[in-house]
Amino acid sequence: MAPIKEWFGGYNVIFSWFERNYGYSALEDYWKYIAENCFEEVIEKFKEGGLTAIKDYFEYTFSLDDGECRTSLENGKLTIEIVKCPDYEFMKS
């Protein structure tokens, strides 16, 4: 799923409200719940494909939103450098 700029403002408000009212630990639990219930397919791909699957996912996702990242997978270590993040620029504005 591609990031959608308009969602980031909403996420920011929701997550800030959630943390303020229930605490950071509850927010982490909520994020885990979202991951397990909304991103099960992606999690399975990561489990099956390891770092290569994570690398491919980030490259693909950033390309969908006109972003750019550089990845390096060497000696069992994945580095992802965010070069251009339209969603971050949107939130800054």
C-alpha positions in Angstrom: 0.0 0.0 0.0 1.4 3.4 -1.0 1.6 6.2 1.6 -1.0 8.8 1.0 -0.1 12.3 2.1 -3.5 13.2 3.4 -3.5 10.4 5.8 -0.3 11.5 7.6 -2.0 14.6 9.1 -4.8 12.4 10.4 -2.4 9.8 11.7 -0.4 12.5 13.5 -3.6 13.8 15.2 -4.9 10.3 16.1 -1.6 8.9 17.4 -0.9 12.1 19.4 -4.4 12.0 21.0 -4.0 8.3 21.7 -0.7 8.7 23.4 -1.8 11.7 25.4 -4.9 9.9 26.7 -3.6 6.3 27.1 0.2 6.6 27.3 3.0 5.5 25.0 2.8 1.8 26.0 -0.8 1.7 24.9 0.1 3.4 21.6 2.7 0.8 20.9 0.1 -1.9 21.6 -2.2 -0.2 19.2 0.5 -0.1 16.5 1.1 -3.8 17.0 -2.6 -4.5 16.7 -2.7 -2.5 13.4 0.4 -4.3 12.1 -1.0 -7.8 12.9 -4.5 -7.0 11.6 -3.9 -4.8 8.6 -0.5 -5.8 7.4 -0.5 -9.5 7.9 0.4 -10.2 4.2 3.4 -7.8 4.4 4.6 -9.3 7.7 4.4 -12.8 6.1 6.4 -11.6 3.1 9.0 -10.1 5.5 9.2 -13.4 7.5 9.5 -15.5 4.3 11.8 -13.2 2.3 13.8 -11.6 5.1 15.8 -8.5 4.5 15.5 -8.8 0.7 11.7 -8.6 1.0 12.0 -5.6 3.3 14.4 -3.9 0.9 12.1 -4.5 -2.1 9.0 -3.3 -0.1 10.6 0.0 0.8 11.9 0.6 -2.7 8.5 -0.1 -4.2 6.5 1.9 -1.7 8.7 5.0 -2.0 8.5 4.8 -5.9 4.7 4.8 -5.7 4.6 8.2 -3.9 7.3 9.9 -6.0 9.8 9.4 -3.2 13.3 8.1 -3.3 15.4 5.9 -1.0 18.7 4.2 -1.4 19.2 0.7 0.0 22.2 -1.4 0.7 22.0 -5.0 1.7 25.4 -6.3 2.7 26.6 -9.0 5.1 23.2 -9.5 6.6 22.6 -5.8 7.2 20.0 -3.7 5.5 20.5 0.1 5.3 17.7 2.3 4.0 18.5 6.0 3.4 15.5 8.2 2.7 16.6 10.7 0.1 13.2 12.2 -0.8 10.0 11.7 1.3 7.0 13.6 -0.2 5.0 12.7 2.9 7.5 14.3 5.2 7.7 17.4 3.1 3.9 17.6 3.1 3.8 17.4 6.9 6.4 20.0 7.3 4.4 22.4 5.1 
